Amino acid sequence: MSKINFSKLSFVFLAIVIVIHIFALSKLIFFPYPEFFIHPYLTANGLIPYKQILDQHFPGLMFLPVNFDNLGVNDEYIARIWLIAVVVITQLLLFLISKEILKSNKKALIVNLLYLIWQPFFEGWVLWLDTFLPLFLLPAYH
């Protein structure tokens, strides 16, 4: 009888954690900020930012030529898919980084479980600009 290799089994557990996380996010009330839709729409239809479009903060990323409207974020369903994709990529990056730091697949899976538990509590149902920060910060750390 061959012994089960935990390194291969850990990827199965990671996939289970990710599927549970996707399921949990799909059942939560989803709230994308309206700026994701309004500012890119107005810019795409010819309005000039800060001259004809006023806002109380600086959403400059919404006014760039390549913005969320150009990337396909046109409704709340696509925005939810983007949120879930960001969470899946973050889960994978957390596993890779924690596996490298902690030198253990078991401990890396604990990191992923903690992210699964706490991410929804820290406004995990909200899509805003800070949702995309792990996509830049985690690879920079790695």
C-alpha positions in Angstrom: 0.0 0.0 0.0 1.4 3.4 -1.0 1.5 6.3 1.4 -0.6 9.3 0.5 1.5 12.2 -0.5 0.2 15.2 1.5 1.7 17.8 -0.9 -0.7 16.5 -3.6 -3.5 16.2 -1.2 -3.0 19.7 0.1 -3.9 21.0 -3.4 -7.2 19.1 -3.1 -7.9 20.7 0.2 -7.0 24.1 -1.2 -9.4 23.6 -4.1 -12.1 22.7 -1.5 -11.4 25.8 0.5 -11.6 27.9 -2.7 -14.9 26.3 -3.7 -16.4 26.9 -0.3 -15.2 30.5 -0.5 -16.8 31.0 -3.9 -20.1 29.4 -2.6 -20.1 31.7 0.4 -19.5 34.8 -1.7 -22.2 33.8 -4.1 -24.7 33.6 -1.3 -23.9 37.0 0.3 -25.6 40.2 -0.6 -23.3 41.8 -3.2 -22.6 45.6 -3.2 -20.5 47.1 -6.0 -19.9 50.8 -5.5 -21.9 52.8 -8.1 -18.7 54.6 -9.2 -17.6 51.5 -11.0 -20.5 51.9 -13.4 -21.3 55.6 -13.5 -17.9 57.3 -14.0 -16.7 54.9 -16.8 -20.1 55.1 -18.5 -20.0 58.9 -18.5 -16.4 59.1 -19.6 -17.1 56.6 -22.4 -20.0 58.8 -23.6 -17.8 61.9 -24.0 -18.1 63.7 -20.7 -14.9 65.3 -19.4 -13.8 64.3 -15.9 -13.5 67.1 -13.3 -15.0 69.5 -15.8 -18.4 68.0 -16.5 -18.2 65.1 -14.0 -17.8 66.1 -10.3 -17.2 63.9 -7.4 -16.3 64.3 -3.8 -13.2 62.2 -4.0 -10.5 61.4 -6.6 -11.7 58.4 -8.7 -9.0 59.0 -11.4 -8.8 55.3 -12.2 -12.4 55.4 -13.4 -11.6 58.0 -16.0 -8.6 56.4 -17.6 -8.9 55.3 -21.3 -8.8 51.7 -20.0 -11.3 51.6 -17.2 -13.7 49.1 -15.8 -16.3 49.7 -18.5 -13.8 48.9 -21.2 -12.8 45.7 -19.2 -16.4 44.5 -19.2 -17.7 45.5 -15.8 -21.0 46.8 -17.1 -23.4 45.2 -14.6 -23.5 43.8 -11.1 -23.2 40.2 -12.3 -19.9 40.8 -14.1 -18.7 42.7 -11.1 -19.5 39.8 -8.8 -17.5 37.5 -11.2 -14.6 40.0 -10.9 -14.8 39.9 -7.1 -14.8 36.1 -7.1 -11.9 36.0 -9.5 -9.9 38.4 -7.3 -10.6 36.2 -4.2 -9.6 33.0 -6.0 -6.3 34.6 -7.2 -5.7 36.0 -3.7 -6.3 32.5 -2.2 -3.7 31.0 -4.6 -1.2 33.7 -3.9 -1.7 33.4 -0.1 -1.1 29.7 -0.4 2.1 30.1 -2.4 3.5 32.8 -0.2 2.6 31.1 3.1 3.9 27.8 1.9 7.2 29.4 1.1 7.5 31.3 4.4 6.1 28.6 6.7 7.7 25.7 4.8 4.6 23.6 5.4 1.6 22.9 3.3 -0.5 22.3 6.4 0.3 25.7 7.8 -0.3 27.3 4.4 -3.8 25.7 4.3 -4.5 27.2 7.8 -3.7 30.6 6.3 -6.2 29.9 3.5 -8.8 28.8 6.0 -8.3 32.0 8.0 -8.7 34.0 4.8 -11.9 32.1 4.0 -13.3 32.8 7.5 -12.3 36.5 7.8 -12.6 37.9 4.2 -16.4 38.0 4.2 -16.5 39.7 7.6 -14.2 42.5 6.4 -16.7 43.7 3.7 -15.9 40.8 1.5 -19.2 41.4 -0.3 -18.1 44.8 -1.5 -16.3 45.5 -4.7 -14.2 48.7 -4.5 -10.7 49.7 -5.5 -9.1 48.3 -2.5 -10.4 44.8 -3.5 -7.8 44.8 -6.2 -4.8 45.7 -4.0 -3.9 42.1 -3.1 -3.4 41.4 -6.8 -0.5 43.9 -6.8 0.7 43.6 -3.2 1.0 39.8 -2.9 3.0 39.3 -6.1 5.2 42.3 -5.1 5.9 40.5 -1.7 6.6 37.2 -3.5 
